[in-house]
Amino acid sequence: MAFSCGRIGFVIACWPLFSALAAWGLITAQLPPELAANPAPASFASSLTAITLAELGDKTFFMALILAARHRPRWVYLGAFSALAAVTLISLGLGYGLRELIPAAVIPWLATALFLGFGIKLLLDAQGMASDAAAEEEKEAEEAVNQAERHQPIVTPWAVIWESFALVFIAELGDRTQFATILLATAPAFSFGGLLAGTLVGHALVTGLAVGAGKWIGGRISELWLYRLSGGLFLAFGLASLVQALAG
């Protein structure tokens, strides 16, 4: 069992690196021709990793955790995941809209600037982050849930689904996960299908963890390292986009 857990830990620790390498190969056209012709796998891996890192320990993660402790988890999951899926579609639409509005020659440079800027911001945020950042996120999430349930009890399945959807949807707008999704969609090498699938699987995974084992995971999350990993991942995306822009 110890060996198995060690292997699992190694894969989890190296996951962002594997995804960054896949994205680098895709964007800089260094993948084998048969893989470069199909950008979906690298798009899937990149978006899955970026979204999972951004969502773990996020306010919406703790909202799902708190709601699942008060209501039936399956209804919370349905509402929370539906909200995240809706924001994903909005975010991908915004990212692809930028692709259409901006000249093709400018897109790689724009993607470079956005990726590098976002990566640097995440690293700077991590530098000034308090050690109890995850606890602060949980406190804010609990305050939002308490505010929503203050005036009337939430007991029916539809009421739980709607409450979960509304709280998570509002919290996700303008969140770092939404910005990450928009930025990924601006990169011309990433495919829509791969990004959509990876993002939705990432949200499904993290939301499932929140409602199923959120209390155990929440106490073991390091916001500092999640921000650092996310920042490093987007810097890798930015450097890959820079290579593509210079080559073009």
C-alpha positions as CSV (number, residue, x, y, z in Angstrom):
1,M,0.0,0.0,0.0
2,A,2.8,2.4,0.8
3,F,4.4,1.8,-2.5
4,S,1.1,2.4,-4.3
5,C,0.5,5.6,-2.4
6,G,4.0,6.7,-3.2
7,R,3.4,6.1,-6.9
8,I,0.1,8.0,-6.8
9,G,1.8,10.9,-5.0
10,F,4.6,11.0,-7.6
11,V,2.0,11.2,-10.4
12,I,0.1,13.9,-8.7
13,A,3.2,15.9,-8.0
14,C,4.4,15.6,-11.6
15,W,1.0,16.1,-13.2
16,P,1.5,19.9,-13.8
17,L,4.9,19.2,-15.4
18,F,3.5,16.6,-17.7
19,S,0.8,18.9,-18.8
20,A,3.1,21.8,-19.3
21,L,5.4,19.7,-21.5
22,A,2.5,18.5,-23.5
23,A,1.3,22.1,-24.0
24,W,4.8,23.2,-24.9
25,G,5.1,20.5,-27.5
26,L,1.7,21.4,-29.0
27,I,2.2,25.1,-29.1
28,T,5.7,25.0,-30.5
29,A,4.9,22.2,-32.9
30,Q,7.6,19.9,-31.3
31,L,5.2,17.0,-30.9
32,P,5.3,14.0,-33.4
33,P,3.2,14.8,-36.5
34,E,0.4,12.4,-35.6
35,L,0.0,14.1,-32.2
36,A,0.4,17.7,-33.5
37,A,-2.3,17.0,-36.0
38,N,-4.7,16.3,-33.1
39,P,-4.4,19.0,-30.4
40,A,-7.2,17.6,-28.3
41,P,-5.1,15.4,-25.9
42,A,-2.7,18.2,-25.0
43,S,-5.6,20.7,-24.8
44,F,-7.4,18.3,-22.5
45,A,-4.4,17.7,-20.2
46,S,-3.5,21.4,-20.0
47,S,-7.0,22.6,-19.1
48,L,-7.6,19.7,-16.7
49,T,-4.5,20.5,-14.8
50,A,-5.0,24.3,-14.8
51,I,-8.6,24.1,-13.6
52,T,-7.9,21.4,-11.0
53,L,-5.1,23.5,-9.5
54,A,-7.2,26.7,-9.6
55,E,-10.3,25.1,-8.1
56,L,-8.8,23.1,-5.2
57,G,-9.2,25.3,-2.1
58,D,-11.1,27.9,-4.0
59,K,-14.2,29.6,-2.5
60,T,-16.5,27.5,-4.7
61,F,-14.7,24.4,-3.4
62,F,-15.6,25.3,0.1
63,M,-19.1,26.4,-0.8
64,A,-19.8,22.9,-2.2
65,L,-18.2,21.4,0.9
66,I,-20.3,23.4,3.3
67,L,-23.5,22.9,1.4
68,A,-22.9,19.1,1.2
69,A,-22.5,19.0,5.0
70,R,-26.0,20.6,5.4
71,H,-27.9,19.0,2.5
72,R,-27.9,15.9,0.4
73,P,-24.6,15.8,-1.5
74,R,-26.0,14.7,-4.8
75,W,-28.2,17.7,-5.1
76,V,-25.4,20.0,-4.1
77,Y,-23.1,18.4,-6.7
78,L,-25.7,18.8,-9.4
79,G,-26.2,22.5,-8.7
80,A,-22.6,23.3,-8.2
81,F,-21.3,21.5,-11.3
82,S,-24.1,23.0,-13.5
83,A,-23.0,26.4,-12.4
84,L,-19.3,25.7,-13.2
85,A,-20.3,24.2,-16.5
86,A,-22.3,27.4,-17.4
87,V,-19.3,29.6,-16.5
88,T,-17.0,27.4,-18.5
89,L,-19.1,27.9,-21.6
90,I,-19.2,31.6,-21.0
91,S,-15.5,31.8,-20.5
92,L,-14.6,29.7,-23.6
93,G,-17.0,31.8,-25.6
94,L,-15.1,35.0,-24.5
95,G,-11.7,33.5,-25.2
96,Y,-12.7,32.3,-28.7
97,G,-14.4,35.6,-29.3
98,L,-11.1,37.3,-28.7
99,R,-9.6,35.0,-31.4
100,E,-12.2,36.2,-33.9
101,L,-11.9,39.9,-33.1
102,I,-8.1,40.1,-33.1
103,P,-5.9,39.6,-36.3
104,A,-4.4,36.1,-36.4
105,A,-0.9,37.5,-36.4
106,V,-1.5,39.2,-33.1
107,I,-3.1,36.2,-31.3
108,P,0.2,34.4,-30.3
109,W,1.6,37.7,-28.9
110,L,-1.6,38.3,-27.0
111,A,-1.6,34.8,-25.6
112,T,2.0,35.2,-24.6
113,A,1.3,38.5,-22.7
114,L,-1.8,37.1,-21.0
115,F,-0.2,33.8,-20.0
116,L,2.9,35.4,-18.7
117,G,1.0,38.2,-16.9
118,F,-1.4,35.8,-15.3
119,G,1.5,33.5,-14.2
120,I,3.4,36.3,-12.7
121,K,0.3,37.6,-10.9
122,L,-0.3,34.2,-9.3
123,L,3.3,33.9,-8.2
124,L,3.2,37.4,-6.7
125,D,-0.1,36.6,-5.0
126,A,1.6,33.5,-3.5
127,Q,4.5,35.6,-2.3
128,G,2.2,37.7,-0.2
129,M,-0.2,35.0,0.9
130,A,-1.0,34.3,4.5
131,S,-0.4,30.8,5.9
132,D,-4.2,30.5,6.6
133,A,-5.4,31.6,3.2
134,A,-7.4,28.4,2.7
135,A,-9.1,29.0,6.1
136,E,-10.0,32.5,4.9
137,E,-11.6,31.2,1.7
138,E,-13.6,28.7,3.8
139,K,-14.8,31.5,6.1
140,E,-15.9,33.7,3.2
141,A,-17.7,30.7,1.7
142,E,-19.5,29.9,4.9
143,E,-20.6,33.5,5.3
144,A,-22.1,33.5,1.8
145,V,-24.0,30.2,2.5
146,N,-25.3,31.5,5.9
147,Q,-26.5,34.7,4.2
148,A,-28.4,32.7,1.5
149,E,-30.0,30.5,4.1
150,R,-30.8,33.2,6.7
151,H,-34.3,34.1,5.6
152,Q,-35.8,30.7,4.8
153,P,-34.9,27.0,5.2
154,I,-33.6,25.1,2.2
155,V,-35.2,21.7,2.3
156,T,-36.5,20.6,-1.2
157,P,-34.2,19.0,-3.8
158,W,-34.9,21.9,-6.3
159,A,-34.2,24.5,-3.6
160,V,-30.9,22.9,-2.8
161,I,-29.9,22.6,-6.5
162,W,-30.9,26.2,-7.1
163,E,-29.0,27.5,-4.0
164,S,-25.9,25.6,-5.0
165,F,-26.1,26.8,-8.6
166,A,-26.7,30.5,-7.7
167,L,-24.0,30.7,-5.0
168,V,-21.3,28.9,-7.1
169,F,-22.2,30.8,-10.3
170,I,-21.8,34.2,-8.6
171,A,-18.6,33.2,-6.8
172,E,-17.1,31.8,-10.0
173,L,-17.6,35.0,-12.1
174,G,-14.3,37.0,-12.1
175,D,-12.5,34.2,-10.2
176,R,-9.1,33.0,-11.2
177,T,-10.6,29.8,-12.6
178,Q,-12.7,31.9,-15.1
179,F,-9.6,33.9,-16.1
180,A,-7.6,30.7,-16.6
181,T,-10.3,29.3,-18.9
182,I,-10.5,32.5,-20.9
183,L,-6.7,32.6,-21.3
184,L,-6.5,29.0,-22.4
185,A,-9.2,29.6,-25.1
186,T,-7.1,32.5,-26.5
187,A,-4.2,30.2,-27.4
188,P,-4.6,29.3,-31.1
189,A,-3.0,25.8,-30.6
190,F,-5.6,24.6,-28.2
191,S,-8.8,23.0,-29.5
192,F,-12.3,23.9,-28.3
193,G,-13.3,20.3,-27.7
194,G,-10.1,19.4,-25.8
195,L,-10.4,22.5,-23.6
196,L,-14.1,22.0,-22.9
197,A,-13.6,18.3,-22.0
198,G,-10.6,19.0,-19.8
199,T,-12.2,21.9,-18.0
200,L,-15.5,20.0,-17.3
201,V,-13.6,16.9,-16.1
202,G,-11.5,19.1,-13.8
203,H,-14.7,20.8,-12.4
204,A,-16.4,17.4,-12.0
205,L,-13.4,16.0,-10.2
206,V,-12.9,18.8,-7.8
207,T,-16.6,19.3,-7.1
208,G,-16.9,15.5,-6.4
209,L,-14.0,15.8,-4.0
210,A,-15.6,18.7,-2.3
211,V,-19.0,17.1,-1.7
212,G,-17.5,13.6,-1.0
213,A,-14.3,14.2,0.9
214,G,-14.0,17.9,1.2
215,K,-13.5,18.2,5.0
216,W,-10.5,15.8,4.8
217,I,-9.0,17.4,1.7
218,G,-9.8,21.0,2.8
219,G,-7.6,20.6,5.9
220,R,-4.6,19.4,3.8
221,I,-4.7,22.1,1.1
222,S,-1.8,24.5,0.8
223,E,-3.1,27.6,-1.1
224,L,0.5,28.8,-1.3
225,W,1.7,25.8,-3.3
226,L,-1.4,25.7,-5.5
227,Y,-0.8,29.3,-6.5
228,R,2.9,28.5,-7.2
229,L,2.1,25.5,-9.3
230,S,-0.6,27.4,-11.2
231,G,1.7,30.3,-11.7
232,G,4.5,28.1,-13.0
233,L,2.1,26.3,-15.3
234,F,1.0,29.6,-16.9
235,L,4.5,30.8,-17.3
236,A,5.3,27.6,-19.2
237,F,2.2,28.3,-21.4
238,G,3.5,31.8,-21.9
239,L,7.0,30.8,-22.9
240,A,5.6,28.2,-25.4
241,S,3.3,30.9,-26.9
242,L,6.3,33.2,-27.1
243,V,8.2,30.6,-29.1
244,Q,5.3,30.3,-31.5
245,A,5.0,34.0,-31.9
246,L,8.7,34.4,-32.6
247,A,8.5,31.5,-35.1
248,G,5.6,33.1,-36.9
